[in-house]
Amino acid sequence: MSPETVVLIRQSWSQVMPRRKQVCGDFYRRLFATYPELRPLFQDDLARQTDLFVTMVNTVVSALDNPGPVLPLLETLGARHAAYGVSDDDYDKFEAVLLDTLAASLGETFTPTVRAAWSEVYGRLADRMRRGAANRCVHRR
């Protein structure tokens, strides 16, 4: 990952942080409106889910320079999501809604370059989570 990508992610996330709960709440509203079939995967209180989401994004953003320590956490999270019923295709749905939510929140500052940076970071995160989900499935056999 380039230093420019790290800077773009951190700058844009810092703009979201003052409104993080609102933005993450908007994310879940968009997710369920666009993909209502995903709603049953989130049985917990959405306020708690929003807090977990913000914590995870903060963790990933803070570890962009040194992702090694976060990788096992992402694999564990992927295995947990697989246990909840999250499929491989769901990661793509999540990305689309995340990028749309960030675009709505950040407006003109969510340039194509910033979008590409978020897509790259999300892709890496999702790949690691998918790996954790796949390992979970292998171990269950």
C-alpha positions as a Markdown table, in Angstrom:
| # | Residue | x | y | z |
|---|---|---|---|---|
| 1 | Met | 0.0 | 0.0 | 0.0 |
| 2 | Ser | 1.4 | 3.4 | -0.9 |
| 3 | Pro | 2.0 | 6.1 | 1.6 |
| 4 | Glu | -0.5 | 8.3 | -0.5 |
| 5 | Thr | -3.2 | 5.7 | 0.1 |
| 6 | Val | -2.5 | 5.7 | 3.9 |
| 7 | Val | -2.7 | 9.5 | 3.9 |
| 8 | Leu | -5.9 | 9.6 | 1.9 |
| 9 | Ile | -7.6 | 7.0 | 4.2 |
| 10 | Arg | -6.6 | 8.8 | 7.4 |
| 11 | Gln | -7.6 | 12.2 | 6.1 |
| 12 | Ser | -11.0 | 11.1 | 5.0 |
| 13 | Trp | -11.7 | 9.0 | 8.1 |
| 14 | Ser | -10.7 | 12.0 | 10.3 |
| 15 | Gln | -13.5 | 13.9 | 8.5 |
| 16 | Val | -16.0 | 11.1 | 9.3 |
| 17 | Met | -15.0 | 10.7 | 12.9 |
| 18 | Pro | -16.9 | 13.7 | 14.3 |
| 19 | Arg | -20.1 | 12.2 | 12.8 |
| 20 | Arg | -19.1 | 8.5 | 13.0 |
| 21 | Lys | -22.2 | 7.2 | 14.7 |
| 22 | Gln | -24.5 | 9.1 | 12.2 |
| 23 | Val | -22.4 | 7.9 | 9.2 |
| 24 | Cys | -22.3 | 4.3 | 10.4 |
| 25 | Gly | -26.0 | 4.4 | 11.2 |
| 26 | Asp | -26.5 | 5.6 | 7.6 |
| 27 | Phe | -24.4 | 2.8 | 6.4 |
| 28 | Tyr | -26.6 | 0.2 | 8.0 |
| 29 | Arg | -29.8 | 1.9 | 6.7 |
| 30 | Arg | -28.4 | 1.9 | 3.2 |
| 31 | Leu | -27.2 | -1.7 | 3.5 |
| 32 | Phe | -30.6 | -3.0 | 4.6 |
| 33 | Ala | -32.5 | -0.9 | 2.1 |
| 34 | Thr | -30.3 | -2.1 | -0.8 |
| 35 | Tyr | -29.8 | -5.7 | 0.4 |
| 36 | Pro | -32.7 | -6.5 | 2.7 |
| 37 | Glu | -31.7 | -10.2 | 2.7 |
| 38 | Leu | -28.7 | -9.1 | 4.9 |
| 39 | Arg | -30.8 | -7.8 | 7.7 |
| 40 | Pro | -31.2 | -11.2 | 9.5 |
| 41 | Leu | -27.4 | -11.4 | 9.7 |
| 42 | Phe | -27.4 | -8.5 | 12.2 |
| 43 | Gln | -29.4 | -9.8 | 15.2 |
| 44 | Asp | -27.7 | -7.6 | 17.7 |
| 45 | Asp | -28.7 | -4.1 | 18.7 |
| 46 | Leu | -27.6 | -1.9 | 15.8 |
| 47 | Ala | -26.3 | 0.8 | 18.2 |
| 48 | Arg | -23.8 | -1.9 | 19.5 |
| 49 | Gln | -23.1 | -3.0 | 15.9 |
| 50 | Thr | -22.4 | 0.6 | 14.9 |
| 51 | Asp | -19.9 | 0.9 | 17.8 |
| 52 | Leu | -18.2 | -2.3 | 16.8 |
| 53 | Phe | -18.0 | -1.1 | 13.2 |
| 54 | Val | -16.4 | 2.2 | 14.2 |
| 55 | Thr | -13.9 | 0.4 | 16.4 |
| 56 | Met | -12.9 | -2.0 | 13.6 |
| 57 | Val | -12.4 | 0.9 | 11.1 |
| 58 | Asn | -10.4 | 2.8 | 13.7 |
| 59 | Thr | -8.2 | -0.3 | 14.2 |
| 60 | Val | -7.7 | -0.9 | 10.5 |
| 61 | Val | -6.9 | 2.8 | 9.8 |
| 62 | Ser | -4.5 | 3.0 | 12.7 |
| 63 | Ala | -2.7 | -0.1 | 11.5 |
| 64 | Leu | -2.3 | 0.9 | 7.9 |
| 65 | Asp | 1.5 | 1.4 | 8.3 |
| 66 | Asn | 1.9 | -1.8 | 10.2 |
| 67 | Pro | -0.9 | -4.2 | 9.5 |
| 68 | Gly | 0.8 | -7.4 | 10.8 |
| 69 | Pro | -0.7 | -7.3 | 14.3 |
| 70 | Val | -4.2 | -6.7 | 13.0 |
| 71 | Leu | -4.2 | -9.6 | 10.4 |
| 72 | Pro | -5.1 | -12.4 | 12.9 |
| 73 | Leu | -7.9 | -10.2 | 14.3 |
| 74 | Leu | -9.3 | -9.9 | 10.8 |
| 75 | Glu | -9.1 | -13.6 | 10.2 |
| 76 | Thr | -10.9 | -14.3 | 13.4 |
| 77 | Leu | -13.5 | -11.7 | 12.5 |
| 78 | Gly | -14.0 | -13.4 | 9.1 |
| 79 | Ala | -14.5 | -16.8 | 10.8 |
| 80 | Arg | -17.0 | -15.3 | 13.1 |
| 81 | His | -18.9 | -13.6 | 10.3 |
| 82 | Ala | -18.9 | -17.0 | 8.4 |
| 83 | Ala | -20.5 | -18.5 | 11.5 |
| 84 | Tyr | -23.2 | -15.8 | 11.4 |
| 85 | Gly | -24.0 | -16.7 | 7.8 |
| 86 | Val | -22.0 | -14.1 | 5.9 |
| 87 | Ser | -21.2 | -15.4 | 2.4 |
| 88 | Asp | -18.3 | -14.5 | 0.1 |
| 89 | Asp | -20.6 | -12.4 | -2.1 |
| 90 | Asp | -21.7 | -10.4 | 0.9 |
| 91 | Tyr | -18.3 | -8.7 | 1.1 |
| 92 | Asp | -18.8 | -7.1 | -2.3 |
| 93 | Lys | -22.3 | -5.8 | -1.2 |
| 94 | Phe | -20.8 | -4.4 | 1.9 |
| 95 | Glu | -18.0 | -2.6 | 0.0 |
| 96 | Ala | -20.5 | -1.0 | -2.5 |
| 97 | Val | -22.6 | 0.3 | 0.4 |
| 98 | Leu | -19.6 | 1.5 | 2.3 |
| 99 | Leu | -18.2 | 3.4 | -0.6 |
| 100 | Asp | -21.6 | 5.0 | -1.3 |
| 101 | Thr | -22.0 | 5.9 | 2.3 |
| 102 | Leu | -18.6 | 7.5 | 2.5 |
| 103 | Ala | -19.3 | 9.4 | -0.8 |
| 104 | Ala | -22.5 | 10.8 | 0.7 |
| 105 | Ser | -20.8 | 11.7 | 3.9 |
| 106 | Leu | -17.7 | 13.3 | 2.4 |
| 107 | Gly | -19.2 | 14.9 | -0.6 |
| 108 | Glu | -16.7 | 16.6 | -3.0 |
| 109 | Thr | -13.8 | 15.5 | -0.9 |
| 110 | Phe | -14.6 | 11.9 | -1.8 |
| 111 | Thr | -12.7 | 12.1 | -5.0 |
| 112 | Pro | -12.1 | 9.1 | -7.4 |
| 113 | Thr | -8.6 | 8.8 | -5.8 |
| 114 | Val | -10.0 | 8.7 | -2.3 |
| 115 | Arg | -12.6 | 6.2 | -3.5 |
| 116 | Ala | -9.9 | 4.0 | -5.0 |
| 117 | Ala | -7.9 | 4.2 | -1.7 |
| 118 | Trp | -10.9 | 3.0 | 0.3 |
| 119 | Ser | -11.6 | 0.3 | -2.2 |
| 120 | Glu | -8.0 | -0.9 | -1.9 |
| 121 | Val | -8.0 | -0.9 | 1.9 |
| 122 | Tyr | -11.4 | -2.6 | 2.0 |
| 123 | Gly | -10.2 | -5.2 | -0.5 |
| 124 | Arg | -7.3 | -6.1 | 1.6 |
| 125 | Leu | -9.5 | -6.3 | 4.7 |
| 126 | Ala | -12.1 | -8.4 | 3.0 |
| 127 | Asp | -9.4 | -10.7 | 1.6 |
| 128 | Arg | -8.1 | -11.4 | 5.1 |
| 129 | Met | -11.6 | -11.9 | 6.5 |
| 130 | Arg | -12.4 | -14.3 | 3.6 |
| 131 | Arg | -9.2 | -16.2 | 4.4 |
| 132 | Gly | -10.4 | -16.5 | 8.0 |
| 133 | Ala | -13.8 | -17.7 | 6.9 |
| 134 | Ala | -12.2 | -20.3 | 4.5 |
| 135 | Asn | -10.0 | -21.6 | 7.3 |
| 136 | Arg | -13.0 | -21.9 | 9.6 |
| 137 | Cys | -14.7 | -24.0 | 6.9 |
| 138 | Val | -11.7 | -26.2 | 6.4 |
| 139 | His | -11.3 | -26.8 | 10.2 |
| 140 | Arg | -15.0 | -27.8 | 10.5 |
| 141 | Arg | -14.7 | -30.6 | 7.9 |
